Amino acid sequence: MQVSPARPQIQTYQTRALNPTSHARLAMTIRHPGAVGPRPGVVLVPGGRTDGQLFFGTSGVAERFARAGYVAVHFDPDGRGSSEGVEDDNGRVQQDALAAVLQATIDSPLVSRERIALVACGFGLTMATGVLIRYPDLPVRFLVDWQGLVSRDEILESLGGTVVPTAGIADERWWQERDPLAMLRLVPVGYQRVQTTPTGADAGQAAMHAIRAATHRRFGGEGIAPWTRLNGNPANQVYEGSAKPWWLSPVPAEIACLAYLLELMPPDRRWVQP
C-alpha cells in the first residue's frame, strides 16, 4: 500500500520590524510553508484602517497563501493592532512601515529575495503604491491589487469622511501622499488588477482607470509599468470607448489573488514576466 507523504507543517513566526520614521515597533507575522529552502515571499497589505492580523491572520488568508507554497507576511501598520505608533491613513509614515516590513522579508533566510510580490486590498493600494515609487530599489517583482480604491471620493467614503481636520478633496497637501491613481502612473513593477463583476458603473470605471494609469505609455496608457493586466484579460490593454474587460465572478479575495500569484510566480519555479 502506498502511503502519501505527510503534508508540511506551516511554521509561524512572530517578530517585530522597526519603522525608521516613527520609531514604532511593528507587529509582523511570517508563515512559512514548511518546505525545504527559501520560498517566494508575499507581503500582504490590509484594506481600510484594519490591522494585518485581523485581515489576514485571524481570517486564515495568510495560512492559505502559505499552504500554496509562499512565505506569507502580514503586519499591523502604525497605530493598528499590536503595533506602536499613530494611525497615518496610509501616508508616508505607514508607507515607511511597509518598506521596513518588506526589507525584513527580503533579508529573511526563509525567503527567495528575487521572488517577492505585494498583495494589496482596497485602501491598502495607497500604501503599496507609495512604497513602490518611493523605494524603487526594493526587489519587488509585481503588485497584485485586489479592488483597490483609486478615486478620492472612494477613499473618503471608506474612511467615513473622517481623516484629518483639514483633509478633503481640495487639500492637496494631504492627497500628495495618498492619491493612488496619481501614484499608479509611477509604479515601476508589473501590475495585476483583480476585479469582480462591478455592482455599479463606478467600480468598473475605477478598475479601468487604474489599468490606464499604470499601463506603459508605449501601450497607450499613462504609466511606466513593464506589464499590466486586468483579471485574465490580454496584457497591456487599456479600455477606451466600447472596449470592455472580462470581470471575475464573485469570489473571496484570497482565492482570486492566489490564482494569479500561482500563474505569475509559481512557488517552485523562477518568476518569468508574461
C-alpha positions as CSV (number, residue, x, y, z in Angstrom):
1,M,0.0,0.0,0.0
2,Q,1.4,3.4,-1.0
3,V,1.4,5.9,1.8
4,S,1.0,9.6,0.9
5,P,3.8,11.8,2.3
6,A,2.8,13.9,5.3
7,R,1.8,17.4,4.5
8,P,4.4,20.0,5.5
9,Q,3.6,21.8,8.7
10,I,3.1,25.5,8.4
11,Q,5.7,27.3,10.5
12,T,4.6,30.6,12.1
13,Y,7.0,33.3,13.5
14,Q,6.0,36.4,15.4
15,T,8.5,39.2,15.1
16,R,8.9,43.0,15.1
17,A,10.0,45.4,12.4
18,L,11.1,49.0,13.2
19,N,9.6,51.9,11.3
20,P,12.6,54.2,10.8
21,T,10.5,57.3,10.5
22,S,8.1,56.9,13.5
23,H,10.4,54.6,15.5
24,A,7.3,52.4,16.2
25,R,7.8,48.7,16.7
26,L,5.5,46.9,14.2
27,A,3.9,43.6,14.9
28,M,4.9,41.3,12.0
29,T,3.9,37.6,11.3
30,I,5.7,35.3,8.9
31,R,4.2,32.0,7.8
32,H,6.5,29.6,6.1
33,P,5.0,26.6,4.1
34,G,7.4,24.2,5.8
35,A,9.1,23.1,2.6
36,V,12.9,22.9,2.4
37,G,14.8,26.0,1.4
38,P,13.9,29.6,0.6
39,R,10.4,30.2,-0.8
40,P,8.9,33.1,-2.7
41,G,7.6,35.8,-0.4
42,V,4.2,37.6,-0.5
43,V,3.7,40.7,1.7
44,L,0.1,41.3,2.4
45,V,-1.3,44.9,2.8
46,P,-4.6,45.2,4.6
47,G,-7.5,47.3,3.5
48,G,-9.2,50.2,5.3
49,R,-7.8,51.0,8.7
50,T,-7.6,47.3,9.5
51,D,-4.6,45.6,11.1
52,G,-2.9,42.8,9.3
53,Q,-3.5,40.2,12.0
54,L,-7.3,40.6,11.7
55,F,-7.4,41.0,7.9
56,F,-5.0,38.1,7.1
57,G,-4.2,36.2,10.2
58,T,-7.4,35.6,12.1
59,S,-9.3,35.2,8.8
60,G,-7.0,32.3,7.7
61,V,-6.0,34.1,4.5
62,A,-2.2,34.1,5.2
63,E,-2.3,30.4,6.0
64,R,-3.9,29.6,2.7
65,F,-1.1,31.5,0.9
66,A,1.5,29.6,2.9
67,R,-0.2,26.2,2.1
68,A,0.1,27.1,-1.6
69,G,3.9,27.4,-1.1
70,Y,4.6,31.0,-0.3
71,V,6.1,32.7,2.7
72,A,3.2,34.9,3.6
73,V,4.0,38.0,5.6
74,H,1.5,40.4,7.2
75,F,1.9,43.2,9.7
76,D,0.0,45.8,11.7
77,P,0.7,49.3,10.4
78,D,1.5,52.1,12.9
79,G,-1.3,52.6,15.4
80,R,-3.2,49.4,14.5
81,G,-3.5,46.1,16.2
82,S,-0.4,45.3,18.3
83,S,1.9,47.9,16.7
84,E,3.1,51.0,18.4
85,G,2.6,54.5,16.8
86,V,-0.2,56.6,15.5
87,E,-2.6,56.0,12.6
88,D,-1.4,57.7,9.4
89,D,-4.1,56.7,6.9
90,N,-1.6,55.1,4.6
91,G,0.6,58.2,4.2
92,R,4.3,58.3,4.2
93,V,4.8,57.1,7.8
94,Q,2.9,53.9,7.2
95,Q,4.5,53.6,3.7
96,D,7.8,53.6,5.6
97,A,6.4,50.9,7.9
98,L,5.6,48.7,4.9
99,A,9.1,49.4,3.4
100,A,10.6,48.2,6.7
101,V,8.5,45.0,6.6
102,L,9.5,44.4,3.0
103,Q,13.2,44.8,3.9
104,A,12.8,42.4,6.8
105,T,11.1,39.9,4.5
106,I,13.9,40.3,1.9
107,D,16.6,39.8,4.5
108,S,15.0,36.6,5.9
109,P,16.8,33.4,5.0
110,L,13.3,31.8,4.6
111,V,12.6,34.0,1.6
112,S,13.9,33.9,-2.0
113,R,14.8,37.6,-2.4
114,E,14.4,37.6,-6.2
115,R,10.8,36.4,-5.9
116,I,8.9,39.0,-3.9
117,A,5.3,40.2,-4.6
118,L,3.0,42.7,-2.9
119,V,-0.7,41.9,-2.5
120,A,-2.8,45.0,-1.6
121,C,-6.5,45.1,-0.7
122,G,-8.8,48.1,-1.0
123,F,-7.4,51.2,0.5
124,G,-4.1,49.3,1.1
125,L,-3.3,50.1,-2.6
126,T,-2.4,53.6,-1.4
127,M,0.3,52.3,1.0
128,A,1.6,49.8,-1.6
129,T,1.9,52.2,-4.5
130,G,3.6,54.8,-2.2
131,V,6.3,52.3,-1.3
132,L,6.9,51.1,-4.8
133,I,7.6,54.6,-6.1
134,R,9.5,55.8,-3.1
135,Y,11.6,52.7,-2.6
136,P,12.4,51.6,-6.2
137,D,15.5,49.6,-5.0
138,L,13.4,47.1,-3.1
139,P,13.3,44.0,-5.3
140,V,9.5,43.7,-5.6
141,R,8.6,42.0,-8.8
142,F,4.9,42.8,-9.1
143,L,1.9,44.1,-7.4
144,V,-1.4,42.3,-7.1
145,D,-4.2,44.8,-6.4
146,W,-7.5,43.4,-5.1
147,Q,-10.1,46.0,-6.0
148,G,-8.0,48.9,-4.8
149,L,-9.6,52.2,-4.1
150,V,-8.4,54.7,-6.7
151,S,-10.6,57.8,-6.5
152,R,-10.5,60.4,-3.8
153,D,-14.3,60.1,-3.3
154,E,-13.9,56.3,-2.7
155,I,-11.2,56.8,-0.2
156,L,-13.0,59.4,1.8
157,E,-16.2,57.3,1.8
158,S,-14.2,54.3,3.0
159,L,-12.8,56.3,5.9
160,G,-16.2,57.6,6.8
161,G,-15.2,61.1,5.8
162,T,-13.0,61.5,8.8
163,V,-9.3,61.7,8.1
164,V,-7.5,64.8,9.4
165,P,-9.2,68.1,10.3
166,T,-8.0,69.8,7.1
167,A,-8.4,66.9,4.7
168,G,-10.7,67.0,1.8
169,I,-10.9,66.9,-2.0
170,A,-9.2,70.3,-2.2
171,D,-6.4,69.6,0.3
172,E,-3.5,68.7,-1.9
173,R,-1.0,68.6,1.0
174,W,-2.9,65.5,2.3
175,W,-3.5,63.9,-1.0
176,Q,0.1,64.2,-2.3
177,E,0.9,61.2,-0.1
178,R,-2.3,59.3,-0.7
179,D,-3.6,59.6,-4.3
180,P,-3.2,56.0,-5.7
181,L,-4.4,57.0,-9.2
182,A,-1.6,59.5,-9.4
183,M,0.9,57.1,-7.9
184,L,0.0,54.2,-10.2
185,R,1.4,56.3,-13.1
186,L,4.8,56.0,-11.4
187,V,4.7,52.3,-10.3
188,P,7.8,50.7,-12.0
189,V,6.8,47.0,-11.5
190,G,4.3,44.6,-13.0
191,Y,0.7,45.3,-12.0
192,Q,-2.1,42.8,-11.8
193,R,-5.6,44.3,-11.1
194,V,-8.2,41.8,-9.7
195,Q,-11.8,42.9,-10.0
196,T,-15.1,41.0,-9.7
197,T,-18.1,41.9,-11.7
198,P,-18.9,45.5,-10.7
199,T,-22.1,46.2,-8.9
200,G,-22.2,49.7,-10.3
201,A,-20.6,51.7,-13.1
202,D,-18.2,53.5,-10.7
203,A,-16.5,50.3,-9.7
204,G,-15.9,49.2,-13.3
205,Q,-14.6,52.6,-14.2
206,A,-12.3,52.6,-11.2
207,A,-10.6,49.4,-12.4
208,M,-10.2,50.6,-15.9
209,H,-8.9,54.0,-14.7
210,A,-6.3,52.1,-12.6
211,I,-5.2,50.0,-15.5
212,R,-4.9,53.0,-17.8
213,A,-2.9,54.9,-15.2
214,A,-0.4,52.0,-14.7
215,T,0.0,50.7,-18.2
216,H,3.1,51.9,-20.0
217,R,2.8,54.8,-22.4
218,R,4.0,52.7,-25.3
219,F,0.8,50.6,-25.0
220,G,-1.4,53.7,-24.8
221,G,-1.5,54.1,-21.1
222,E,-0.2,56.8,-18.8
223,G,2.4,54.9,-16.7
224,I,5.7,53.1,-16.7
225,A,4.9,49.6,-15.5
226,P,6.6,47.0,-17.7
227,W,3.5,44.8,-17.7
228,T,-0.2,45.2,-16.6
229,R,-3.3,43.2,-16.7
230,L,-6.9,43.4,-15.5
231,N,-8.0,39.9,-14.4
232,G,-7.2,37.4,-17.1
233,N,-7.7,39.9,-20.0
234,P,-5.0,40.5,-22.5
235,A,-1.9,42.1,-21.0
236,N,-1.0,45.8,-21.5
237,Q,-4.5,46.7,-22.7
238,V,-6.3,49.9,-21.8
239,Y,-10.0,50.2,-22.2
240,E,-11.4,53.0,-24.3
241,G,-14.8,53.6,-25.9
242,S,-16.6,50.3,-26.5
243,A,-13.7,48.1,-25.3
244,K,-14.9,46.2,-22.2
245,P,-12.9,43.8,-20.0
246,W,-13.9,40.5,-18.7
247,W,-14.8,40.5,-15.0
248,L,-14.4,37.8,-12.4
249,S,-17.3,36.1,-10.8
250,P,-17.7,37.0,-7.1
251,V,-15.1,35.0,-5.2
252,P,-13.2,35.6,-1.9
253,A,-10.2,37.9,-2.4
254,E,-7.6,35.3,-1.4
255,I,-8.8,32.8,-4.0
256,A,-8.7,35.3,-6.9
257,C,-5.3,36.8,-5.9
258,L,-3.8,33.4,-5.2
259,A,-4.8,32.1,-8.6
260,Y,-2.9,34.9,-10.3
261,L,0.1,34.5,-8.0
262,L,0.3,30.9,-8.9
263,E,0.4,31.8,-12.5
264,L,2.8,34.8,-12.3
265,M,5.1,33.5,-9.5
266,P,4.9,29.7,-9.2
267,P,6.4,28.6,-5.9
268,D,8.7,26.0,-7.4
269,R,9.9,28.0,-10.5
270,R,11.5,31.4,-11.1
271,W,9.2,34.2,-11.9
272,V,9.1,35.0,-15.6
273,Q,7.3,38.1,-16.8
274,P,4.4,37.0,-19.1
